[in-house]
Amino acid sequence: MPFIVIEASEGNVIEVQVSGKLTKEAYKTFLPINEHKIETEGKVRMLVILQDFHGWEIDALWEELKFDIRHFRDIEKLAIVGDSLWERGMAAFCQPFTSATVKYFDVSDLNGARAWVAA
């Protein structure tokens, strides 16, 4: 499954594991969780763990961009955790689409990413 929500019940942090190629259908299962968290908590913090991630199908990328525009100021921090050079580049790619502070962490520093996003 491309999206696995690991923690979405406490506070304003949403932790998500993404793998494979992201489809529109998979992305739409995640949207209600994120929308609800924004409604109840205001600004949210996200930790996105990329494991064997192969990018987006075009429809899923479009859904992502629409979400980013709609919630440009609703994400306070975005930690991206991965293990490849192109995943590191995603931190820079995401920056124009959010007012969040975006930071990349190597998969070996997952605990550091969790601490940073929660602080």
CORCORBEL-V491325 format. One record per residue. RES is the residue in one letter. SS is DSSP state (2 for helix, 1 for strand, 0 for the rest). Layout:
res | ss
RES | SS
RES | SS
This chain:
res | ss
M | 0
P | 0
F | 1
I | 1
V | 1
I | 1
E | 1
A | 0
S | 0
E | 0
G | 0
N | 0
V | 1
I | 1
E | 1
V | 1
Q | 1
V | 1
S | 1
G | 1
K | 1
L | 1
T | 0
K | 2
E | 2
A | 2
Y | 2
K | 2
T | 2
F | 2
L | 2
P | 2
I | 2
N | 2
E | 2
H | 2
K | 2
I | 2
E | 2
T | 2
E | 2
G | 0
K | 0
V | 1
R | 1
M | 1
L | 1
V | 1
I | 1
L | 1
Q | 1
D | 1
F | 1
H | 1
G | 1
W | 1
E | 0
I | 2
D | 2
A | 2
L | 2
W | 2
E | 2
E | 2
L | 2
K | 2
F | 2
D | 2
I | 2
R | 2
H | 0
F | 0
R | 0
D | 0
I | 1
E | 1
K | 1
L | 1
A | 1
I | 1
V | 1
G | 1
D | 0
S | 0
L | 2
W | 2
E | 2
R | 2
G | 2
M | 2
A | 2
A | 2
F | 2
C | 2
Q | 2
P | 0
F | 0
T | 0
S | 0
A | 0
T | 1
V | 1
K | 1
Y | 1
F | 1
D | 1
V | 2
S | 2
D | 2
L | 2
N | 2
G | 2
A | 2
R | 2
A | 2
W | 2
V | 2
A | 2
A | 0
